[in-house]
Amino acid sequence: RGADFQTRNLLLALNAGEPYRLARSLAWEATHAAMGGEGSKKRSTQLLEAADTLAGRIDHPHALGMATMGRGVAAYFHGAWKDAHEVCDRAAEIFRNRCTGVTWELDTSNAFALWSLWFRGELAELIRRFPILVQEAHERGDRLAEANYTTFGGPFVWLAADDPEGARRALANVMGEWSRQEFHVQHFTTLTARAQIELYRGDGAAAWQQIVEQWPAMKGSALLHVECVRIFMLHLRGRCALAAAVGSSDPGPLLIVAARDARAIEKEKPAWCRPLAVLLRGSLAARAGDKDYAAQLFGDAAAALDAADMKLFAAAARRRQGQLLGGEAGHALIARADAFMTGQKILNPRRMAELFVPDFEPL
């Protein structure tokens, strides 16, 4: 629905031919194009360049802010987490210091910067920013911003403090009265939060139940057409299936789901998603009793995730590799992973690692 309104916005701006309206509509059209992922990167880039050119020509603060925010949001959809974080911060600075009446623009820039910090594993900075952003949103009665901050990335403020019940309460506070007539972005982010809270708690069956109950609505919402959402959800479903298989009287169907999701991720184009499939493959190999191969897979995934600037995922993979290797080398890997996580204010590295790479039982 948002894409429909944005297309109308762009057509009206083109018809008017007024540079300011055209610059901002081109910038936001670029973000909608970027949702398509790798296949739409060329079009998104062309739209961003056109928006930048127009905004620079007229030197209009709001147009410049929109062009900058568009570039940051597009970077997020393309998996360039560092660029997304830094460029969205620049956009927020323009809106804050040079514009008025830009609450939505500021909220959007701040949300995508916060979400990018989560993907990067920069939880210490996320934890620093989160209460400031939520307090500002709460004071102005901005329920949309409060939900956006709290449901994705936000739960890790409490999980890092080893407080999953606090994360549950925070979700309930912001989503208790949210509309259930349709499946919105905030329902998607709440689903990811609830499933990951259960993974952190070690309740794989509850995490899997969240996925089973909400997947049809998720699919019907068309959000799985967004490349990075689809990849993330395939990996989350695979994680939940693996966790639910532990202790299950009939693990076979769950392991089939995890293997199927790994194959689906492998078919995707972005380089950043491939090590996520390797993580699932590593858990499946460990579950089958092939510890050496599993350790190799987790090592490969850790290196690739570091290269993709997804350091918390990488630390979880490295910790699993260390557990499988054992001995002095294994202990060194665990210590390296734990040092990174404690540096990000994570109190319980073992439980956090199990959220990203669920425990497994050799057959």
Salt bridges, closest charged atoms under 4 A:
ASP4 OD2 - ARG8 NE 2.88
GLU18 OE1 - ARG21 NH1 3.10
GLU29 OE2 - ARG43 NH2 3.22
GLU38 OE2 - LYS41 NZ 3.30
ASP52 OD2 - ARG71 NH2 2.45
GLU86 OE2 - LYS82 NZ 2.78
ASP89 OD2 - HIS85 NE2 3.32
ASP89 OD2 - ARG129 NH2 2.69
GLU105 OE2 - HIS62 NE2 2.79
ASP107 OD1 - ARG140 NH2 2.39
GLU125 OE2 - ARG128 NH2 2.71
GLU125 OE2 - ARG129 NE 2.73
ASP142 OD2 - ARG140 NE 3.22
GLU146 OE2 - HIS138 ND1 3.61
ASP162 OD1 - ARG351 NH1 3.19
GLU165 OE2 - ARG168 NH1 3.14
GLU165 OE2 - ARG201 NE 3.77
GLU182 OE2 - ARG1 NH2 3.23
GLU182 OE1 - HIS184 NE2 3.56
GLU198 OE2 - ARG168 NH2 2.48
GLU198 OE1 - ARG201 NH1 2.57
ASP203 OD2 - ARG201 NH1 3.83
ASP261 OD1 - ARG237 NH2 2.73
GLU266 OE2 - ARG281 NE 3.02
GLU268 OE2 - ARG230 NE 2.71
ASP306 OD2 - ARG318 NH2 2.56
ASP309 OD2 - ARG120 NE 2.56
ASP309 OD1 - LYS311 NZ 2.43
ASP338 OD1 - ARG319 NE 2.66
GLU354 OE2 - ARG350 NH1 3.21
ASP359 OD1 - ARG320 NH2 3.84
GLU361 OE1 - ARG287 NH1 3.80
